Amino acid sequence: MYERKKITEDELEEVFEKAAKLIIAKKKLKGIPVAGYDPKRKLPFVEYPDGTKEYAKA
């Protein structure tokens, strides 16, 4: 019988990160703004397809 492969926490994180990057790239190609977080400024932002970022007002 087929035995399921055990996925480690690190492998799961890697797959999740790749999937998130693909979703963001797909939205940018479609011209949909993408939400993000800037850890240096500690503020959320919206990034538009042309690359401009609009930060939330604190």
DSSP file (Angstrom, degrees, kcal/mol; ACC not computed):
  #  RESIDUE AA STRUCTURE BP1 BP2  ACC     N-H-->O    O-->H-N    N-H-->O    O-->H-N    TCO  KAPPA ALPHA  PHI   PSI    X-CA   Y-CA   Z-CA
    1    1 A M              0   0    0      0, 0.0     2,-0.3     0, 0.0     0, 0.0   0.000 360.0 360.0 360.0 154.4    0.0    0.0    0.0
    2    2 A Y        -     0   0    0      1,-0.0     2,-0.5     0, 0.0     0, 0.0  -0.519 360.0-146.4 -74.4 132.5    1.1    3.6   -0.6
    3    3 A E        -     0   0    0     -2,-0.3     2,-0.1     1,-0.0    -1,-0.0  -0.871  17.6-120.8-102.7 131.0    2.7    5.3    2.4
    4    4 A R        -     0   0    0     -2,-0.5     2,-0.4     1,-0.1    -1,-0.0  -0.403  25.8-117.7 -69.0 142.3    2.1    9.1    2.8
    5    5 A K        -     0   0    0     -2,-0.1     2,-0.5     1,-0.0    -1,-0.1  -0.641  24.4-127.9 -79.6 135.2    5.2   11.3    2.9
    6    6 A K        -     0   0    0     -2,-0.4     2,-0.5     1,-0.0    -1,-0.0  -0.728  20.5-146.6 -84.2 128.8    5.7   13.1    6.1
    7    7 A I        -     0   0    0     -2,-0.5     2,-0.1     4,-0.0    -1,-0.0  -0.838  10.3-138.9-100.2 128.6    6.1   16.8    5.6
    8    8 A T     >  -     0   0    0     -2,-0.5     4,-2.2     1,-0.1     5,-0.2  -0.364  24.4-110.0 -79.9 165.0    8.4   18.7    8.0
    9    9 A E  H  > S+     0   0    0      1,-0.2     4,-2.3     2,-0.2     5,-0.2   0.894 119.5  52.2 -60.4 -41.4    7.6   22.1    9.3
   10   10 A D  H  > S+     0   0    0      1,-0.2     4,-2.1     2,-0.2    -1,-0.2   0.903 109.2  48.8 -64.2 -42.2   10.4   23.7    7.2
   11   11 A E  H  > S+     0   0    0      2,-0.2     4,-2.2     1,-0.2    -1,-0.2   0.896 110.9  50.9 -64.2 -40.2    9.1   22.1    4.0
   12   12 A L  H  X S+     0   0    0     -4,-2.2     4,-2.4     1,-0.2    -2,-0.2   0.913 110.0  49.2 -64.1 -43.8    5.6   23.3    4.7
   13   13 A E  H  X S+     0   0    0     -4,-2.3     4,-2.6     2,-0.2    -1,-0.2   0.897 110.6  51.5 -61.8 -40.9    6.9   26.9    5.3
   14   14 A E  H  X S+     0   0    0     -4,-2.1     4,-2.1     2,-0.2    -2,-0.2   0.917 111.6  45.8 -63.7 -44.6    8.8   26.7    2.1
   15   15 A V  H  X S+     0   0    0     -4,-2.2     4,-2.2     2,-0.2    -1,-0.2   0.905 113.4  49.8 -65.3 -42.1    5.8   25.6    0.0
   16   16 A F  H  X S+     0   0    0     -4,-2.4     4,-2.4     2,-0.2    -2,-0.2   0.913 110.2  50.4 -63.2 -43.5    3.6   28.2    1.7
   17   17 A E  H  X S+     0   0    0     -4,-2.6     4,-2.2     1,-0.2    -2,-0.2   0.909 111.0  48.6 -62.4 -43.2    6.1   31.0    1.0
   18   18 A K  H  X S+     0   0    0     -4,-2.1     4,-2.1     1,-0.2    -1,-0.2   0.902 111.3  50.4 -63.6 -41.0    6.4   30.0   -2.7
   19   19 A A  H  X S+     0   0    0     -4,-2.2     4,-2.2     2,-0.2    -2,-0.2   0.908 109.8  50.2 -64.1 -42.2    2.6   29.9   -3.0
   20   20 A A  H  X S+     0   0    0     -4,-2.4     4,-2.3     1,-0.2    -1,-0.2   0.912 110.1  50.2 -63.3 -42.6    2.2   33.3   -1.5
   21   21 A K  H  X S+     0   0    0     -4,-2.2     4,-2.3     1,-0.2    -1,-0.2   0.887 110.4  50.2 -63.1 -39.0    4.8   34.8   -3.8
   22   22 A L  H  X S+     0   0    0     -4,-2.1     4,-2.3     2,-0.2    -1,-0.2   0.896 110.0  50.0 -66.0 -40.0    3.1   33.3   -6.8
   23   23 A I  H  X S+     0   0    0     -4,-2.2     4,-2.2     2,-0.2    -2,-0.2   0.916 111.8  48.1 -64.5 -43.2   -0.3   34.7   -5.7
   24   24 A I  H  X S+     0   0    0     -4,-2.3     4,-2.2     2,-0.2    -2,-0.2   0.920 112.1  49.1 -63.8 -44.2    1.2   38.2   -5.3
   25   25 A A  H  X S+     0   0    0     -4,-2.3     4,-2.2     1,-0.2    -2,-0.2   0.898 110.3  51.6 -62.1 -40.7    2.9   38.0   -8.7
   26   26 A K  H  X S+     0   0    0     -4,-2.3     4,-1.6     1,-0.2    -1,-0.2   0.909 109.7  49.2 -63.1 -42.8   -0.4   36.9  -10.3
   27   27 A K  H  X>S+     0   0    0     -4,-2.2     5,-2.9     1,-0.2     4,-0.5   0.898 109.8  51.5 -64.4 -40.4   -2.3   39.8   -8.7
   28   28 A K  H ><5S+     0   0    0     -4,-2.2     3,-1.0     1,-0.2    -1,-0.2   0.905 108.4  51.6 -63.2 -41.1    0.4   42.3   -9.9
   29   29 A L  H 3<5S+     0   0    0     -4,-2.2    -1,-0.2     1,-0.3    -2,-0.2   0.845 109.4  50.4 -63.0 -33.5    0.1   41.0  -13.5
   30   30 A K  H 3<5S-     0   0    0     -4,-1.6    -1,-0.3    -5,-0.2    -2,-0.2   0.544 119.0-112.5 -81.7  -7.0   -3.6   41.4  -13.3
   31   31 A G  T <<5 +     0   0    0     -3,-1.0    -3,-0.2    -4,-0.5    -2,-0.1   0.726  67.9 144.1  83.7  22.5   -3.2   45.0  -12.1
   32   32 A I      < -     0   0    0     -5,-2.9    -1,-0.3    -6,-0.1    -2,-0.1  -0.825  53.1-116.0 -97.1 129.6   -4.6   44.4   -8.7
   33   33 A P        -     0   0    0      0, 0.0     2,-0.4     0, 0.0    15,-0.2  -0.308  28.8-143.6 -61.5 148.5   -3.1   46.3   -5.7
   34   34 A V  E     -A   47   0A   0     13,-2.7    13,-3.5    -6,-0.0     2,-0.2  -0.952   4.3-135.3-120.3 133.2   -1.3   44.1   -3.2
   35   35 A A  E     +A   46   0A   0     -2,-0.4     2,-0.3    11,-0.2    11,-0.2  -0.607  34.3 159.1 -84.6 146.8   -1.3   44.7    0.6
   36   36 A G  E     -A   45   0A   0      9,-2.5     9,-2.3    -2,-0.2     2,-0.4  -0.879  33.9-118.9-152.1-177.2    2.0   44.3    2.5
   37   37 A Y  E     -A   44   0A   0     -2,-0.3    -2,-0.0     7,-0.3     9,-0.0  -0.997  11.6-148.6-137.2 130.6    3.8   45.3    5.7
   38   38 A D  E  >> -A   43   0A   0      5,-2.7     4,-1.8    -2,-0.4     5,-1.3  -0.871   7.5-167.2 -99.5 107.3    7.0   47.3    6.0
   39   39 A P  T  45S+     0   0    0      0, 0.0    -1,-0.1     0, 0.0     0, 0.0   0.785  85.9  55.9 -68.0 -25.9    8.9   46.0    9.1
   40   40 A K  T  45S+     0   0    0      1,-0.2    -2,-0.0     3,-0.1     0, 0.0   0.932 120.1  29.4 -70.5 -44.9   11.3   49.0    9.1
   41   41 A R  T  45S-     0   0    0      2,-0.2    -1,-0.2    -3,-0.0    -3,-0.0   0.626 100.8-135.6 -86.6 -14.7    8.5   51.6    9.2
   42   42 A K  T  <5 +     0   0    0     -4,-1.8    -2,-0.0     1,-0.2    -5,-0.0   0.898  64.2 119.5  58.0  43.8    6.2   49.2   11.1
   43   43 A L  E   < -A   38   0A   0     -5,-1.3    -5,-2.7    12,-0.0    -1,-0.2  -0.990  64.0-122.2-137.0 144.9    3.3   50.2    8.9
   44   44 A P  E     -A   37   0A   0      0, 0.0    12,-2.5     0, 0.0     2,-0.3  -0.505  35.7-175.9 -77.6 156.5    1.0   48.3    6.5
   45   45 A F  E     -AB  36  55A   0     -9,-2.3    -9,-2.5    10,-0.2     2,-0.5  -0.951  27.3-128.4-146.6 166.1    0.9   49.5    2.9
   46   46 A V  E     -AB  35  54A   0      8,-2.1     8,-2.4    -2,-0.3     2,-0.5  -0.990  22.8-155.4-116.6 125.2   -0.8   49.0   -0.5
   47   47 A E  E     -AB  34  53A   0    -13,-3.5   -13,-2.7    -2,-0.5     6,-0.2  -0.896   9.1-149.3-104.5 125.0    1.5   48.4   -3.4
   48   48 A Y    >   -     0   0    0      4,-2.7     3,-2.6    -2,-0.5   -16,-0.1  -0.507  30.0-103.8 -89.4 159.7    0.1   49.3   -6.8
   49   49 A P  T 3  S+     0   0    0      0, 0.0    -1,-0.1     0, 0.0   -17,-0.1   0.756 120.0  60.8 -56.5 -26.0    1.1   47.5  -10.1
   50   50 A D  T 3  S-     0   0    0      2,-0.1   -22,-0.0   -19,-0.1    -3,-0.0   0.495 121.5-106.1 -80.7  -1.1    3.3   50.5  -11.1
   51   51 A G  S <  S+     0   0    0     -3,-2.6     2,-0.1     1,-0.3    -1,-0.1   0.305  74.9 136.0  98.3  -7.9    5.4   50.0   -8.0
   52   52 A T        -     0   0    0     -5,-0.1    -4,-2.7     1,-0.0     2,-0.4  -0.456  41.2-148.4 -73.2 147.1    4.2   52.9   -5.9
   53   53 A K  E     -B   47   0A   0     -6,-0.2     2,-0.6    -2,-0.1    -6,-0.2  -0.949   8.3-161.2-119.2 137.0    3.4   52.3   -2.3
   54   54 A E  E     -B   46   0A   0     -8,-2.4    -8,-2.1    -2,-0.4     2,-0.2  -0.967  17.4-149.8-117.0 114.4    0.8   54.0   -0.2
   55   55 A Y  E     -B   45   0A   0     -2,-0.6   -10,-0.2   -10,-0.2     2,-0.1  -0.534  20.2-108.2 -85.4 148.9    1.4   53.6    3.5
   56   56 A A        -     0   0    0    -12,-2.5     2,-0.5    -2,-0.2    -1,-0.1  -0.439  36.4-111.2 -70.0 147.2   -1.4   53.6    6.1
   57   57 A K              0   0    0      1,-0.1    -1,-0.1    -2,-0.1   -14,-0.0  -0.704 360.0 360.0 -84.4 127.8   -1.7   56.7    8.2
   58   58 A A              0   0    0     -2,-0.5    -1,-0.1   -15,-0.0    -2,-0.0   0.468 360.0 360.0 -78.6 360.0   -0.8   56.0   11.8
